[in-house]
Amino acid sequence: MELYQSATYREDLETAVEHIVNAEKLCGSTVLVTGATGTIGSFVVDALLWMNRFHGANIHVIVAGRNMERLRTRFAWTGEELLTCVHYDIYQPIEFDFPVDYVIHAAGNATPGTFAKDPVGTIVGNVQGTYALLAYGKNHGMKRFLYVSSGEVYGTGNAEIEALSEDYSGPLEATSPRSCYPSSKRTAETLCVSYAQQYDTQAVIVRPCHTYGPGMTESDNRAHAQFFRNALKQEDIVLKSAGEQLRSYCYVADCVSGLLTVLLCGENASAYNLANPEARVTIAQLAQEIASAAGTKAIFAAATKADIAQRSPIARQVLATDKLEALGWKGVYCVRQGVNRTIKILQEVTY
């Protein structure tokens, strides 16, 4: 599936690039991106390559992942001389040896199904992988490290708070295996700022909310990914709960323009929420938007034990975006626009 074949996707790449604050700082640099075939990482790479092709940015993009064939296939559209694919596994020593200006670390287990099957690997990968990349960057001329964390670091949150700011730290049950993800993300964040302080390096953190878009992988079993798969198959979307949980959502083009803005403009050793304040809906409302865009319906059904086990304990996860917007960034896509564009792009490259 070559997303670049979609005219709508190409429009989104240009829109994202236009909304990166101080994007010119990337010109002539070398950028290493881990998790390069994921929802966020793949759009980051495509945006950087778009800058090369249409903005003369001359960015050397190093894409890192476990499956070399998948990497080459995903980015085959570019024919880009400034693209290098390298093998990278968060559980193994780093094999490649390139000087880098920026490291964007977006690799790691990020779906409930993976948390349930491999909680130990989730913890080890997040902490060990982050440490290895920080050390690599320090020894290879890195200007700045960006860690892609998660809004889940806020724990179960507080339903009485309108929107969670970066200084909030919510309750998190340390003895729950489900905490493998938010706990290790918290630790990795602390590792980033500790490394910056101890070794005089530059590190910034983004905490994306629920990010969606056409680059969702087949293994992604999060609710919104399942909803989109149902919609594309012209199936009704089946909700296994009332779907009353309120979430901040973000279309991937907004996510990536915000992420790269933090990379270039964020304060060292600081964390930034990454969300669009115009995209706050319940899970049920999101399902209805997706179903409406596809011409299907959202219906309710009883949950199985497996469904309940993977269900997030967070009733409300709305992120404040004042800190990010103070850098000059602003989101473009509301939920309806993001949903419609996701479905349109996937239809354009499938049919």
N, C-alpha and C positions, 0 to 999 in steps of 0.2 A: 504494500500500500504506500504509494508515494504522495504524501500530502502536498508536496510542491506542485503537483499537477492541478490542484484546485486554485482557481482564480481568487476565491474567497480567502483561502489560507494565505495567499501571497499578499492580499490586501491587509490582512491582520499582521503579517510580518512588518510591512511598511508602517502601519499604525503604531506598533510596539516600538519600533526604532525611533519614530518621531517623538515618542513620549519618554525616552530615556534622558534624564537630566545629565548634561555634560558628556554626552555620548562620544564626543570627539577625543576624550581622554583614552579611549580604547584603540585609537588609530596607531598602527605599527606595533602593537603589543602581542604577546603570546598568552593565550588563555587556555588553561586546562579545565575541562568540564568532566566530572564524574557523574555517573547515573545518566549518561548521555542519551539513552534510549527511553527514558521515563517521560512522563507527561510534561514535567517542567524542564528537565535537562535537554530533551530533544528540541523544544522550542527555543531555548537559549542558544543552542548550536545553530539552528536555522536562522535565528535573528542575526547572529554574528556573521554568518556566511552571506546573508542578505546585505549586510553593511559592506562586506567586501565587494560584492557584485555590483551594487547600485550606488554606493556612497564612497567607493575607493578607500575603504578603511585599512586595508592591508593587515588584517589581523590573522595571526597564525593560530588556528583553533586545533587543540589536541583533544580528541574525544576518547574517553576511557570507559571500558566496560568488560564484562566477563566473556561475552560472545562476540568474537571478532567478525564472524560472518554477518551477524545481525547488525553490527555497527556499520560495516561496509554497505550492506543492503539499504539500511535506513538513510544513509547520506550519499547514496550513489548518484542522486539527481544533480549534485553540485559540480562534479568534474573539477573540483577546487584544488589547486596546487597547494594552497595554504591550509589544507585539512590533513591531519595525521590521526590515524586510528591506532590506539595502543591497548594492550590487554591490561585489565585492572580488576583485582578482586579484593574487596575490603578485608578479607580474612587472611590475605597472603602478603608477603613483602612486595614492595613496588619494584617492578622489573625495568621500567623505562628510565631514561636519563636525559631530560631536556631542560634547558633553562626556561623559567616561566615568570611572567609578570603578575598574572592573576590566577588564583585557583578558586573554582566554584565547585563546592563539594555537595552534590545532590544525590549521591548514592546511598543505598540502605533499604532495609525492609520498611515498607510503608503501608501495608494493607492488613486489615484485621485477620485475614486467613493466615498470613505469614506469622503474625504475632502468636496465634494459637498453636501453630505447628512448631515454631522454632523461637521460643522466647529467649533462650540462651544466646542463640546466634544473633538475634536482634540487638541484644545488649552489647555483645562483644564487637559486632560489626560497627555499630555507631561509635563506640569509644575508641577501639583499636584503630579503625579505619581513619577516624578524624586525627588521631595523634600521628599516625604515619604520614598523612598528607601535610600536616603542619610542619613536621620535621623536614619533609621533602622540600616544601616551599622555602623554608628558612635556608636550606643548603643549596638552593638553585635560583637565587636572586629574586624571590617573590616580593612584589610590592604590597600585595594585599590578598588576604584569604577571606572568602565568603562561605559561611556555613548555612546550608538550607536546613533549618530546624523545623518546628511545627507548632501550631497553635495548641497542640495537646500538652505542651509544657505547663499550661495553666491548670492542669489537673481537672477536677470535676467542676471547677468554677464556682460562681456565686450568681444565682438567678436574679438577685436583687440589683446587681450592677449592670447598668445599661450596656457598657462596652468595656472590655478588659484592656487596660493599658499595660505597657511593658514592665512596669514595676510591680504588677500584681503577681502573687505566687499562691495558687490555690491548693487545696488538699489533694493528696495523691497517696493511695494506699500502697505502701511499700511492699507488702507481702502478697499482693495480687499479681499473678503472672501477666495479666493484661497491662500492668504498669511497666513491663519491659521496654515498651516504646517511649512513653513520655519521660520515664526516669532516666533512660540512657540519653535521650535528647537533652535533658537538663544537664546531665554530666558533661556531654560533649560541648554544650554552650560554655560551661564553666571552664572546661579545658581550653577552649579558644581564647577566652579573655585572660586566663592565667598564662597561657603561652605568650600572648601579646605583651603582658606585663613583664614576665620573667626574661624573655628573649628580645624585647624591644622590636617586635614585629607588628604588623597591622592585621587585624581580624575584625570582621563585622558579621552580624547574624541577622537572618530574616526568619520570621515565623509565619509561614503561609497559612492561610485558612484553607477551607476545602476548595482545592483548585481542580478545575475540570477543563476539558478541551479535546480536540480531535486526536491528540497523541496518547490517549489512554491505552494502556496495554491490555492484552487478553487476560493476563493474570490478576488484574486489578479487580478485586471483589467488593470494593466500597460501594455503598448504596447508589451514588450517582452514576458510577460506571455501569452498574447493572441496569439502571434505568435507561441509559442511552442504548445499551445493547438490545434491550427489549424494544425500544422505539424503532431502531433501525430494522428489526425483524418484523415490524408491524404487529408486535405483540402488546397486549395490555401490560401496564406496569403493575406489579403486585407488591403492595406494601405489607410488611409483616408486623407493623405496629401502627399506632394512630399517626405517627410521623409528626408529632408536635414539637420535636426538638428544633430550636431556633439556631441557625448557623449563619456565619459569614461565608459567602461563596466568592469565588474570583475566577473569571475567565482567564485562560492561560496567557493570552496576549497582555492583559493587564498585569498579571503576576510577574511576567518576565521583564516588562518595562520597569516595574517597581523594584524587582530584584537587582537589575543592573544599575538602577539609580542608587541603591544602597551601596553596592560595590564601589561606585565611583564617588559618592558624596557623603556616605554615612560617617558618623563619628566613630573613631577607632574604639574597639572593645565595647561596642554598643549593640543592642538588639532592636529590631524594628518589626512591628506587626505588618503583615502584607495581606491586605484585603481591600475590597471596594465597598465603601460605605453605602453605595446605592444597590448593593446586592446582598441583602439580609432577608432570608426567607426560611420557613420551616421545611423539613424534609418532604412533607406532604405537598406543600406548595411547589417545591422544585419538581417533584414527580408530576404534578399536574401541568406545569409549564412544558416539561419534556413531552408528555403525552399529547398535549394540545398541538405542539409543533409538529409532531409526527402523525397526527390524526388518529390517535388511539385513546385509551382511557386509563386512568389510575384507579385500581380497585384494592380492596383490603382482604387479607387472608390471615388465618391463624399462624403464629410463629412456631417453628420446631425448636427442639432443645438446642440444636446447632445454631439456629438463628439467634436465639437469646444469648448464647455463650459469646457470640461475636459482636453483640450489640454494644455500642459505646455507652458508658455510664454518664456521659455529659449531656445534661438537659438543655443547656444554653451555652453556645460558644460564639460570641459576637466580639470581634476585635476592634479596638479603637485604632484609628489610622492617622491621628493628628501628627505624630512624630514623623511618619513617612511623608505626609503631605507638606510638612514644614521644609522638606528638602526641595520642594517645587514639583513633586509628582502628583498626578491626578489620574484616576481611573477613567476608562472610556465606556466600558460595556456593562449595562445592567444585566440582570439575570435573563430576561427575555431575549435580549440581543445575543448574549453569549450562548444560550441554549440553541437559538435558531441558527447561529453561525456554525456551531459544532455539528449539528445534524446536516446542514447544507454541505459543509466540507466533506463529511464522511460519505454523503450521497454522491458528491461530485467525483470522489476517487474510487468509489465502489462500482458505480454503474456506467 
